[in-house]
Structures are given as structure tokens and as C-alpha cells.
Amino acid sequence: MKRFLPVSVLLIAINIAFAQAIDTTRTISVTGIGEIVVKPDICIISAGVLEEDTDAARVTEKLAQKMQQVIKTLQNSGVKKENIKTTGLQLYPVYDYDSKGKQILRGYRAQENISVKCDVKDAGNILKSIVNAGINTINNIQFDFSKRDSLEFVAIELAMKDARLKAERSIISTPYKISGIKSINIQSESTAIPYARTAKATLEVTSEVPVEGGEIKIRTSVFVVFTFQ
């Protein structure tokens, strides 16, 4: 014969199990911010050579000769080979149109783009030298900091200190104290505000092109869940 527990006993057992499942730990969630502003010491120049001719083979040869001269100039300026990279190479026909809209082959255009990594202090002189060597398109200039990883670690430390201070201040008028950390979520980002003045590609550059890297702001946010008791 089966025996069944009274309903009141079952309810007590359910309530006990439910109470045990609830996390009664006191927590507080805060966001901490850490920021570091530095002057960049690395410059990445994106530039290229653009050539046109009526013959595809001839324009390709002209492009190769100019780019070889550019690379030689860069190496003579002290830029290491591993800091010179080809980022694009194109060859395509160029058309004109007559009054009736008919395509007329005008010739061919060849273009090769490279990126050059150098010190910011050398960027102006390098821009002058490569434009004089044959570069006739300057696409953009980017800036960075060589020890970015170490700065990001410092920004994390500052963000964690900020988060801890906020947590402690929020319960300063209570009898509670921060007792530990339940979870941490980290998000890092950097913002560069560069300024660069470049030379006109069709003119010979006789003086150093002024290049200013501005500043780089490294910002880290931490979302921390603290426990307190």
C-alpha cells in the first residue's frame, strides 16, 4: 500500500529547495573607465604610382620601373624591407565616348599601391623622397603607438581602480564593505585624431612635408560586479 506525504509537508520541502536555489549574495554593478592619451610614434603611409599609356605592356613596364625606384629610395632612406608592403596592383583599359555614346579605347591604366611603416619623425622626409622618386598618389596616413599593448594594460588597471572607487563610494554611508568580485567584462578602444598635410603628386617636393600625428586616446571600460557584505 502506497503512502503519500501530506500537502503541507510537500509545500515545506518545495519552499526549502527554492530558498536554497536563490543566490542571496549582495552585489553591486559598476562601470569603470580608464583613459590614456599619448603622441603616436609610428606612421603608416599608403601611397602609389599611377601610369597611363596606349599600350598595356608599355604601361606595365613604366609602372614597374617607377615602383622599383620608389622602393630603392625607401630603403636608402632607412626603411626596412619588411616595413614596405604591396597592398594593390591593377591594370585596366580606359575608354572615351563619342557623341553617339560609342566606346573608344583610349589606352590602359596601371596602378600599384604600397604601405610604408616608419617613425613619425621621419615621415615628412620619406614623403618628400618618394614623391620625387615617382609616387603620384597619396591615399592616407595612419598613426599608431609602438607600445600599445602595455598602454592597454595600464588603462585596464585605471579602469578597475575607477570601478572599485565607485563601488566603495556607493555604500560609504552603509555598514557594508566590498568583499569580492563576481564578474568582470573588459572593452578597449582607441581613437586617433591625426593631422597630415601631403604634397601635390604632380609637383616636385623640394622641402620636407610637415606631418603631425596628433594624439591617440586609448580608452578601456570595465563592467564589474562586486560582492559586498
Helices and strands as residue ranges (DSSP letters): H 7-21, E 27-38, E 42-53, H 56-76, G 81-83, E 84-97, E 103-119, H 120-133, E 137-144, H 148-170, E 178-196, E 211-228
